[in-house]
Amino acid sequence: MDGIVINETPLRVGIGRETSLALTVDIAVYKVNGRPCIPGSSLKGVLRSLAEMLARSMGIKVHDPWDEEAIEREEKSGNFCEVCGIFGNTKLASHIKVYDLIPKNPRDIRTLYKYGVAIDRNFGSVRSGLGPFIEEFVEPGVMWTLRMDLLNIEVFPEPKKNDVRAFLVRELLRAMQIIGVQVGARKSVGAGLIKLKEAKWRVYCLKNGEFELSCEGAL
């Protein structure tokens, strides 16, 4: 599936507090070849958390991704939970690939800077040693290219009946379209909201050792 997402609020997927001496900010935006980038791993992690929430709302028992005891039990029984069946775990390969999101028009991208301080929750004053600092954000309205591969999960043209994984993936995509998801830092103040604006999908089937296009469409 290929698509376009837009960040509707300022976005900061950072590289941490340790930045290059050549930079004028304390917390910089993550860049690849000088261009801001949303790591696919960041979006995949957000989608997994949302999938866990959706699964729990359906009465499905969900365990922590690093719960080795639960994973060992599932491996022995050969029956992994639906969320692990999509995103994988230490014993099962992921059935979804989310590639790094890069700006569609790199020349149009702009960044902004925000000054911040850390507040001590106990005293309500500036916390010593944690500010002031400067954060770099990507301005709203940037179009990002999205590529996502689904392996052996029949989501399109309609989710396969009785496959909860397919239903969950379709609901994740609907959530990205309708309400959006947040990636990166400063989520509590509204940063990092991205929405899926358009997407085209293709389904390939393996026949006689070759991949054949089965069907295609758009969300």
N, C-alpha and C positions, 0 to 999 in steps of 0.2 A: 504494500500500500504506500502510495506517495501522496503527500498533501502539503498544505500551507497552514502554519499556525501564526498567530499574531499576539504579541505581548500587549495587553491592554493597560497594564500598569508598569511603572519602572521595574527593571529586572536586574538582579544581581546574583549571578552564579559566580562566586568568588574563588580566589586561589589561597585564601587564608590571610592571616595578619602579616606573614613574612613576605615582603615584596622586594623587588629589585631596587637597588639604591638609585637607579635612574628614574624611578617612578615618583610622581608628586603626590600620590595618594597612599593611605595606609592599607586599605582593603580594595584591591583592584578586581576588575571583571576578568573572568577566565577567557583567554584568547588562544586561538590556534592560527599560526601564520599572521599574527597581528590583527585578526578579526575576532570579535566576540563570538562565543560558541556556547550552546547549551549541551552539555555532555548527555549522550543517550542514556548513560547509567543514572543520571539525576532524574530524568523523566521516567525511566523504568521503575525506579524506586518509589516515586510518587504514585504511579499507576498500581504498583503492588499494594501499597498501603490502602488505596481506594478500593481495590479488589477485595482486600481482607474485610473492609467495612461493609461492602455490599454482600459478601458471603455471610457474614455474621447476621446481617438483617434478614437473610433467608433461612436462618437457623442452622447454618453449616458451621461445624466446629473448625476453628482455624487456630493453628499453633504458630509460635514464633519461628521465623525463618532459620534461626540458629538453635532450635530445640533438637539436639542430636538424638535424644531418647525417642521423641515422636517420629523423627525421620527414620531411625533404625526400625521402629515397629512398622512403619509404612513400607519400607523396603522389603522386609521379611514377608509381609502380607501381599506385596505387589499392588497395593491400593493407596496411592498417594492422594493427599487432599487436593481439592480443585485448584486452590491458589498455587500450590507447588506444581501442579500439573500444567500451569501456564508459565510461571516464572522460574521454576526449578528450585533446587536446593543443593546441598552438598553431595547428594546421592543421585540426583536426577537433573539432566540437562534442561535448560530453559527451552520452551517452545515458542518464545517470542524474542525477536531481536529489535532493539530500538537504536537507530544510528544517531550519531551526533547531529544536532540541528545547527545549521549555519545560515547566516543572513542571505536572503534571495538577492538582495541588491546591496552589497557591502558598502558602496559609495554613499548610500543614503543613511547609513547608521550613524547615530550620534550618542554620545555619553554625557551624563551629567554627574555632578558631585554634590554630596550632602555631608554636612558637618554633623557629628554626633558626639554624645557623651554617655557614659554609663551611669545609671542612677542606682544608688544603694536602696534596696527595698525596705530596709529597716529604718533608715534615717530620712529617706526621701530627698537626699542631697546627692551631688555629684560624687561618684565613687573614685577615690584616689587611685591613680595608676592606670585607669582605663579610659582615658580620654583627655582632651578632645581628640577625635580622629576623623579622617576623611574617607568616605566610601564612594566608590564609582558605581554608577548604574547605567544600564542601557535605557534610553528614552522609550516611552510607549510608542506603539504603532509600527514596530519593525516586523516585517514578514520573514518567517523562518521556514526553511525547507524541512519536511519531515519524511522519513522513510522508516517503515516498520514491516518486518517479515513475520508471518505466523506459520509455524510448521505443524502440520497434522492436527490443526484445529479448524473445523469447518464453520467459519463465521459468515462467509458470503456465498451466495446472495442472501441466504437466511441462515441463522444459527441452526446447527444440527439438533434435532429433537433429542431430548434426554441427555444432552451434553452440557452440563452446567458451565464448563470452561468457555464454550462458545458464547453462551448467554452473557457471562461476565465480561468477556472481551467486547462484545457489542455494546453493553451498558457503559463500559469505560469510554468507548468512542463517543457515545451519546452524551456522556457527561462532559467530555472535552468540547463538544459542539455547543451544548446548552448553557452550562454554568462555568466551564473552564476548570483548569487545575492550576495549582501554584507550584512553581519550582524555584529553587535557590533560597536565598536568605531573606530575612525581613518579612516573612509571610504574615506575622501578626499585625503588621501595619499595612497590609494589602499589596505588598510588592510581589512580583513574579507571576501575576495572573496571565495565563496564556489560554487562547481558545483556538479550536480547530475550525478553520474557515472553509476549507475545501479539501477533498481527498478523492483519489481514484484508486480502485482496487482491481487486482487481477488474480484469478485462481488458476494455478497450474497443477496438472496431475502427471504422475510418472507412469508412462506406458512404454513397454518394450525398451526400457533403458533410456527413454527420452522424455523431456518435459514438454507437455502439450498444454496450450492455453485452453482452459475449460470454459471460462466465462469472465466477464469484466463489467465494471459499472462504477458508479460514483455514489458517495454518501450524500 
